[in-house]
Amino acid sequence: EDMKLKHVILVLVLISTIFTLSCTSQGAGKPGESDTQMKLVFQDPAFSYQLVRAIGHTYYGGADIGECLSIAHRIKEADFESWYEEWLKTADRICEIANNCLADGHRVSARETYLRASMYYRSAEFFLHVNPTDPRILKTWGKSHDCFARAAQLFPFPVDAVEIPYEGTTLPGYFFLVDDSGTPRPTLILHTGFDGTLEELYFDGAAAALRRGYNCLTFEG
């Protein structure tokens, strides 16, 4: 009961903090102006938005609120290198935990930690794209991709990596199935563009679709 109470208190504190930040943001600015953009931790709107984006993956296991806030408070305001380094440090640490869990036969724990590591790597490389030739982009994206691929092998439902033919090339994707019964089901199709990743689509829609009895095809296009 004490543990449940602590969890309730933690949630209430978090909600209160976010509400306060929202109200403060709305009240800022010159008289007569309205600033409805909520800022979380950062004053820089891009950093704040990307933090909210990362935390938004929590519901389906792509993030932990405490880990995200801890990372954010170590990042220097509006510093792209600091953003990259702090997200990367945590992603590397979580990935190592996942590897150890898998080696010890803890498949559920491994899956959960691989999913978080995948999204933390995605967050890490986001602002590197200000310089499209930065070699760290592909390296860090590769880690995000690999962590999700490892997690996909541990899901309790079928997941198939697919290559969709398109204008002389192929588009990478995943086909998530509710089960392996072969039962005909409605299928949701999701795709993303420049600033999203194939792996992120699982948290943005595929997981919700599966819970509601839909198969889901995701791809990058």
Rosetta blueprint (number, residue, H / E / L):
1 E L
2 D H
3 M H
4 K H
5 L H
6 K H
7 H H
8 V H
9 I H
10 L H
11 V H
12 L H
13 V H
14 L H
15 I H
16 S H
17 T H
18 I H
19 F H
20 T H
21 L H
22 S H
23 C H
24 T H
25 S H
26 Q H
27 G H
28 A L
29 G L
30 K L
31 P L
32 G L
33 E L
34 S L
35 D L
36 T L
37 Q L
38 M L
39 K L
40 L L
41 V L
42 F L
43 Q L
44 D L
45 P H
46 A H
47 F H
48 S H
49 Y H
50 Q H
51 L H
52 V H
53 R H
54 A H
55 I H
56 G L
57 H L
58 T H
59 Y H
60 Y H
61 G L
62 G L
63 A L
64 D L
65 I H
66 G H
67 E H
68 C H
69 L H
70 S H
71 I H
72 A H
73 H H
74 R H
75 I L
76 K L
77 E L
78 A L
79 D L
80 F H
81 E H
82 S H
83 W H
84 Y H
85 E H
86 E H
87 W H
88 L H
89 K H
90 T H
91 A H
92 D H
93 R H
94 I H
95 C H
96 E H
97 I H
98 A H
99 N H
100 N H
101 C H
102 L H
103 A H
104 D L
105 G L
106 H L
107 R H
108 V H
109 S H
110 A H
111 R H
112 E H
113 T H
114 Y H
115 L H
116 R H
117 A H
118 S H
119 M H
120 Y H
121 Y H
122 R H
123 S H
124 A H
125 E H
126 F H
127 F H
128 L H
129 H H
130 V H
131 N L
132 P L
133 T L
134 D L
135 P L
136 R H
137 I H
138 L H
139 K H
140 T H
141 W H
142 G H
143 K H
144 S H
145 H H
146 D H
147 C H
148 F H
149 A H
150 R H
151 A H
152 A H
153 Q L
154 L L
155 F L
156 P L
157 F L
158 P L
159 V E
160 D E
161 A E
162 V E
163 E E
164 I E
165 P E
166 Y E
167 E L
168 G L
169 T E
170 T E
171 L E
172 P E
173 G E
174 Y E
175 F E
176 F E
177 L L
178 V L
179 D L
180 D L
181 S L
182 G L
183 T L
184 P L
185 R L
186 P L
187 T E
188 L E
189 I E
190 L E
191 H E
192 T E
193 G L
194 F L
195 D L
196 G L
197 T L
198 L L
199 E L
200 E H
201 L H
202 Y H
203 F H
204 D H
205 G H
206 A H
207 A H
208 A H
209 A H
210 L H
211 R H
212 R L
213 G L
214 Y L
215 N E
216 C E
217 L E
218 T E
219 F E
220 E E
221 G L
